[in-house]
């Protein structure tokens, strides 16, 4: 009798999906929130930190990139003067500044920056550098973006009285989300770690309440996503323990840097309490999913600025 058993491939068992263990983590921003801290969920490690005041503007690094962002952790804003003659812009152009100033959108949308698409007019912008962690004003600069190519930007900037007039070339490097410039040092500098090495950042940033008249900018402290291929969604209906890999298909993930944001905690007049019903699912750049919830904002000495959370790879 002829048997075909040896010709038929046997079905291989499908391995059961294995989730990771629940892991706890914390970082310290300092009670003044002076640090920006970058964290890798994959490695359960802080991978970088910087004083929030060391940079002023960031530049998109892609070959076709031209967008310029402000350091919203200092509550910076900008105004387009409508002028192209750099030396003609002075303190006189700050008249009416309050009614015409613009902020970057906190969701990280590049088409919603304060500077916007500058390429067709090369207008001069007045940049308010905001304030440091002690509330001290950082002054103003005038900025003119002159050109952009696949590998660099050229720009000119100075104080409003014309001092410190500087023209620089900012080099693009796609290893990083952004290239950075400091008005203080007049130089390009590295700030964020390489874009594929971190998932979330703890920082202050500017949230604008546009339902107020006029709009009210407010400096908040929270958690932002890496803008490189990182998405997230908030779930306030499902308990942290009940969020499982099999249910990921019911979520609509968004490329919104502020999906986690600041409101996982609430100020009650004397301190912060954690909104324990707020859970977040993060789709990291390497394709892995994590669930995360916050469990604290104070360290063992009772000092604020120490976010603590639990998370698990799904």
Secondary structure, 3 states (H helix, E strand, C coil): CCCCHHHCCCCCCCCCCCCCCCEEEECCCCCCCCEEEEEECCCCEEEEEEEHHHCCEEEECCCCCCCEEECHHHCCEEEECCCCCHHHCCHHHHCCHHHHCECCCCCCCHHHCCCCCCCCCCCEEEEECCECCCCCECCEEEEEEEEECCCEEEEEEEECCCCCCEEEEEECCCCCCEEEEECCCCEEECCCCCCCCCCEEEEEEEEEECCCCCCEEEEEEEEEECCCCCEEEEECCCCHHHCCHHHHHHCCCECCCCCCECCCEEECCCCEEECCCCEEEEECCCCCEEEEEEEEEECCCCCEEEEEEEEEEC
